[in-house]
Amino acid sequence: MTAELINLSAYCPGTVLDPVTRSPISAERLRDALPPSLAALELSSRPSVPIPGHLLDLFTGYRPTPLFEAEEFARALGTGCRIFVKDEGATPSSNHKANSAFWVAYHCAADGVAEITTETTGNWGIALAKAAAAFGIEVSCFIDQASVRARPDRVRLMTEAGARVEVVGPDEEGAGFDPLVLSANRAVSYTRRRPGARYIFGSVYNYFILPQTIVGIEAKQQLGRIRPDVVVGSCGGGANLLGIAAAFLVDKIEHGAPVDVVCAESELCPIVSKGRLGAYSIDDQDFYPRLRTYGLDRLLGDDVYIGGLGSTIVAAPVARFHADGLITTETFGDREARDAAELFATTQGRTVALETGYQLAAVAAEARRRSSGNILVNISSTGRGISYA
């Protein structure tokens, strides 16, 4: 297994901004919001970052995750393309968030953090609660009502993993109906009253993206001499997309490798295709650092569940690579995502979460427009308890 991760922030320096002045943030100012270890990672300009030994042992317990060829899915699509699937449903949390959760919990423990607070639509909270328990850290999760209605098991699973969970209503913080902003505001307010607590946003920032790059690094090793013509990831905050694509993006940037990287997004949150470049943060209290990246004013639907794709800001490398033409987008409706997920479940015997459905819809679109080639995608999470009706 790889002992180093890819630091994509090295390709877009100066994108972490002071929340008030909106100029590049100092390390001292960043430590006001982040634990010291995570603050240092956020500003690192090294192209690669080593995995600490204890974390390497933890990762080895469930990595590498499987990679398989989805032959029946390809056959049903009527394509000559080969479709390879990296299965991040095979982690302790049944989703790719486990990689970031162990990474965050390890560094918070090293910095003496007693309690981590966070917002979630469910998967991140489950992963963080399980990882933090391994380090004796308490976790408090804030989740929006739309996510609870769509996946009522999320609260139970977070609680069973040891988290304290609070459901945030749509009008409680005056932030319209952006569920992540509502949950983040409540988490920040709670954190400010709790000595020893640190708020950790579960997406977008470099400390979260870094450990996800292990997904694409492994996939590249597992594919051996096979090289993908297309790499597909979904994009809410960008961790899924950058995780599977990082190793191939670096090859494209540094060596001109001929690979297309496709971002699958929801038409209710077209963060990459319609986002505007600016200085954005997930909370509106000038607490967390801003990023120079793409953002949307709001979701294009009221109190709607779109899986893990509801972030109105995206990781800075996604914006930079899209602006440079290294990433293209495919935008789909809820029905298209559900249909693709249902076809995958029928042909491959695997039920996946809604965000993976958007990825599979992009895979289907790419496969139908190509007569041959290799497509790589990852299952970002399983869909236990999901109905595609």
Secondary structure, 3 states (H helix, E strand, C coil): CCCEEECHHHHCCCCEECCCCCCECCHHHHCCCCCHHHHHHHCCCCCEEECCHHHHHHHHCCCCCCEEECHHHHHHHCCCCEEEEEEHHHCCCCECHHHHHHHHHHHHHHCCCCEEEEEECCHHHHHHHHHHHCCCCEEEEEEEHHHHHHCCHHHHHHHHCCCEEEEECCCCCCCCCCHHHHHHHHHHHHHHCCCCEEECCCCCCHHHHHHHHHHHHHHHHHHCCCCCCEEEEECCCCHHHHHHHHHHHHHHHHHCCCCEEEEEEECCECCCCCCEEEEECCCCCCCCCEEEEEECCCCCCCCCCCCCCCCCECCHHHHHHHHCCCEEEEEECHHHHHHHHHHHHHHHCCCECHHHHHHHHHHHHHHHHCCCCEEEEEECEECCCCCCC
